[in-house]
Amino acid sequence: MSTPACLCPIRWRHLYAMIDGIRYEMEPSSVDTATSLLFRAWCTCCGIEYTHPFRLSATRHQAAV
């Protein structure tokens, strides 16, 4: 079975993860992180699950409102 791809013009541009009921902004990572091993992330625009390593966004490190 193949993994669905992001349908957005700029793929995987904005990601988020829900951690303890709070939505956090994420970004792709070249290696697994504790966050990507414990949680799942989705594309903010199209809602497709991101199945690769990700990390908490360095530029948007605050919880999204």
C-alpha positions in Angstrom: 0.0 0.0 0.0 1.4 3.4 -0.9 1.5 6.4 1.4 -0.8 9.3 0.3 1.2 12.4 -0.9 0.6 16.0 0.1 -1.7 17.7 -2.4 -0.5 21.2 -1.7 1.4 23.3 -4.3 4.4 23.5 -1.9 4.5 20.0 -0.4 4.7 19.6 3.4 5.2 23.4 3.9 3.2 23.6 7.1 2.9 20.7 9.5 1.3 20.3 12.9 1.0 17.7 15.7 -1.4 17.5 18.5 0.3 16.9 21.9 -1.8 16.7 25.0 -4.6 18.5 23.2 -2.5 21.4 22.0 -1.6 22.0 18.4 2.1 22.6 17.7 3.7 23.7 14.5 6.2 21.1 13.1 8.8 21.0 10.3 10.4 18.2 8.4 13.6 16.7 9.8 16.4 14.7 8.2 16.5 12.3 11.2 14.0 10.9 13.7 13.3 13.0 16.8 11.6 12.1 20.1 8.6 14.0 18.9 8.4 12.2 15.6 8.8 8.8 17.3 6.0 9.5 19.8 3.5 11.6 17.8 2.0 11.9 14.4 2.0 15.0 12.2 -0.3 16.2 9.4 -0.2 18.8 6.7 -2.0 21.9 7.9 -3.5 22.7 4.5 -4.7 19.3 3.0 -4.7 17.2 6.2 -2.6 14.3 4.9 -0.5 12.5 7.5 3.2 13.2 7.3 5.0 9.8 7.7 8.6 11.0 7.7 10.7 12.4 10.6 9.7 15.8 11.9 10.6 18.2 14.7 9.2 21.1 16.6 9.4 24.2 14.4 12.4 26.4 15.2 10.8 29.5 13.8 7.3 28.9 15.3 8.1 27.2 18.6 5.1 28.4 20.4 1.9 26.4 20.5 -0.5 27.3 17.6 -3.7 29.0 18.7 
